[in-house]
Amino acid sequence: MNKVNKVNTSWKDELDLMARNAKEAARFLAVTPTETKNAALCGMASALRANEAEILAQNRLDLEEGKNAGLTDALLDRLALNRARVEAMAAGLEEVAAFRDPVGEVLGMWNGDKGIRIGRIRVPLGVVGMIYEARPNVTADAAGLCLKSGNAVILRGGKEALRSNAAIARVISAAATENHIPGGAIQLLDTADRDASLALMQSAHIDVLIPRGGVKLKEFVTQNARVPYIMTGAGNCHTFIDASADIDMATDIIVNAKCQRPGVCNAMETLLVHKDIAPRFIPAGLKALAERGVELRCDENALLLFPSAKPAADEDWETEFHDLILAVRVVDSLEAAMEHIHRYGTQHSEAIVTNDYAAAQVFLAAVDAAAVYVNASTRFTDGGVFGFGAEMGISTQKLHARGPMGVEQLTSTKFIVYGSGQTRG
């Protein structure tokens, strides 16, 4: 068993104060009218637009430091902000404001023993701790979703985006306060010290932790968290080209799934090709990828059909590259493809390209992932695309939420019971 790390005392005290403030804010937010929350969200959106120049200036400093540190192009893309991305953050907050408020929604009412009336309603989770890496837009997305769902949030971004996160958090927190939201509702741990993350995941005042990052972060959380957590993000995603697939469609899908944004968790990392279509598909499909700068790592059967590729190593099948690198394997059957996915997948997003209805239905039923696709790119697994406005992350576990996490996934339930003097015998 791994030894749990102990928290540095100074960080424990600072985090304890932040968490207590968040707890008080959460009590207020749980009963805050929808109109007040929506006004705050719209104010936060306006503030992002008004402070765009400051946010972009801080982001440029982060990018410069990231380049000097040797971050890959894909990771720099995740880190980078521009006018369009700041506008997307602002528009996302406004979209969240327009959503139905889940807090207080009645999920059912029924009669119980001796005439008591029992119901179940949606309530906020309370205080959410959010640990994330590289992507500064998550600062605004997470704050907005938590606010709408009545939760306070303590944010801890990655060291790559310290300046960007701090700028965004200052802007939106101030705007929320100006719109009658308590200051403890949106807080940022403005540090790269890992002990701060450790303090967050071991605080008695945190109701749920949401880590959004790579394998090392997830291992750190698994080993050290003393609060409930919802694991998100690891995306070793596959696309399987079935024997009946349309080659042109399949080529378009794999190019999008790998190349559109290779550094994100829903990008394809492994391509599986049925042996019956491989001689026709692999030369053209892999050429299209190679022309876009993708480094191809093929098993021996795929290598025979595309000799300019590199031989795949065993570890390539389990690697989330976050880059223009793709592992390619030829498989004997649909069942073999699903077995490969079962062995190496991370239960994030998996796709089949096929014209065989029966094969599609088997794949949908048998593949265990948060999102399973037929004839579409895995890049669609996203809170905004699914209609949530934004997302806290993409949960790859089965409790308490699965897939993109929007406002509704940030609530729990409680029972409400109406009586008229009944007592239990």
Disulfide bonds with the S-S distance in Angstrom:
none
